[in-house]
Amino acid sequence: MAKAFDSIAQGLQEAIALNKGQPVAAKTHRPAEVDVAGIRHKLGMTQLEFAAKFCISVSTLRHWERGDRTPHGPALALLHVVAKEPQAVLRALA
């Protein structure tokens, strides 16, 4: 039981340090930010077309493009794939 507690406590301390911007021993992966408007322009789509094709609300897309919000989690992963392989995503979502 003590081992489990120590492991959890260490993870918590690393998470707090990471959140404060301090270096931690744990390996972390943060995908790079994406230029949502740039991806959309590269594909030659309007905001409405892009939102419809990739199942994103137009309102959310507009917030991302204005910089009010940034995509994260699964949306960020989707946008990275769309940036690299848009036709594959379009085929998968068709």
C-alpha positions as CSV (number, residue, x, y, z in Angstrom):
1,M,0.0,0.0,0.0
2,A,2.9,2.4,0.8
3,K,4.3,1.8,-2.7
4,A,1.0,2.8,-4.3
5,F,0.8,5.9,-2.2
6,D,4.4,6.9,-3.0
7,S,3.7,6.4,-6.7
8,I,0.6,8.5,-6.6
9,A,2.3,11.2,-4.5
10,Q,5.2,11.4,-7.0
11,G,2.8,11.7,-9.9
12,L,0.9,14.5,-8.2
13,Q,4.1,16.4,-7.4
14,E,5.2,16.0,-11.1
15,A,1.8,17.2,-12.3
16,I,2.0,20.3,-10.1
17,A,5.5,21.1,-11.2
18,L,4.6,20.6,-14.9
19,N,1.6,22.9,-14.5
20,K,3.9,25.5,-13.0
21,G,6.2,25.2,-16.0
22,Q,9.0,23.5,-14.1
23,P,11.0,20.7,-15.6
24,V,9.9,17.2,-14.6
25,A,11.4,13.7,-14.9
26,A,8.2,12.3,-16.4
27,K,7.9,12.2,-20.2
28,T,5.2,14.4,-21.5
29,H,3.8,15.0,-25.0
30,R,2.1,18.2,-26.0
31,P,1.1,18.4,-29.7
32,A,2.1,21.6,-31.4
33,E,-0.6,24.2,-31.9
34,V,-2.2,24.3,-35.3
35,D,-3.2,27.2,-37.6
36,V,-6.8,26.3,-38.0
37,A,-7.5,29.1,-40.5
38,G,-4.4,28.1,-42.5
39,I,-5.5,24.5,-42.7
40,R,-9.0,25.6,-43.9
41,H,-7.6,28.0,-46.5
42,K,-5.2,25.3,-47.8
43,L,-8.2,23.1,-48.4
44,G,-10.1,25.9,-50.1
45,M,-13.1,25.6,-47.8
46,T,-15.4,28.2,-46.2
47,Q,-15.9,28.0,-42.5
48,L,-19.3,26.4,-43.1
49,E,-17.9,23.7,-45.4
50,F,-14.9,23.0,-43.1
51,A,-17.1,22.7,-40.0
52,A,-19.6,20.4,-41.8
53,K,-16.9,18.2,-43.3
54,F,-15.0,17.7,-40.1
55,C,-17.9,17.6,-37.6
56,I,-16.9,20.8,-35.8
57,S,-19.4,23.5,-34.8
58,V,-19.1,26.7,-36.8
59,S,-19.1,28.7,-33.6
60,T,-16.2,26.6,-32.2
61,L,-14.3,27.0,-35.5
62,R,-14.7,30.7,-35.5
63,H,-13.4,30.9,-31.9
64,W,-10.3,28.9,-32.9
65,E,-9.7,31.1,-35.9
66,R,-10.0,34.3,-33.9
67,G,-7.8,32.9,-31.2
68,D,-10.4,33.2,-28.5
69,R,-9.9,29.5,-27.8
70,T,-7.5,26.8,-28.9
71,P,-8.3,23.3,-29.9
72,H,-7.2,20.6,-27.5
73,G,-7.6,16.9,-26.9
74,P,-9.3,14.9,-29.7
75,A,-10.0,18.1,-31.7
76,L,-6.3,19.0,-31.8
77,A,-5.4,15.4,-32.8
78,L,-8.1,15.6,-35.6
79,L,-6.7,18.9,-36.9
80,H,-3.2,17.6,-37.0
81,V,-4.4,14.6,-39.1
82,V,-6.4,16.9,-41.3
83,A,-3.4,19.1,-41.8
84,K,-1.3,16.1,-43.0
85,E,-3.8,13.8,-44.6
86,P,-7.0,15.7,-45.3
87,Q,-8.2,13.3,-48.0
88,A,-7.9,10.3,-45.7
89,V,-10.0,12.0,-43.1
90,L,-12.6,13.1,-45.6
91,R,-12.8,9.4,-46.9
92,A,-13.1,8.1,-43.3
93,L,-15.9,10.6,-42.5
94,A,-17.8,10.1,-45.8
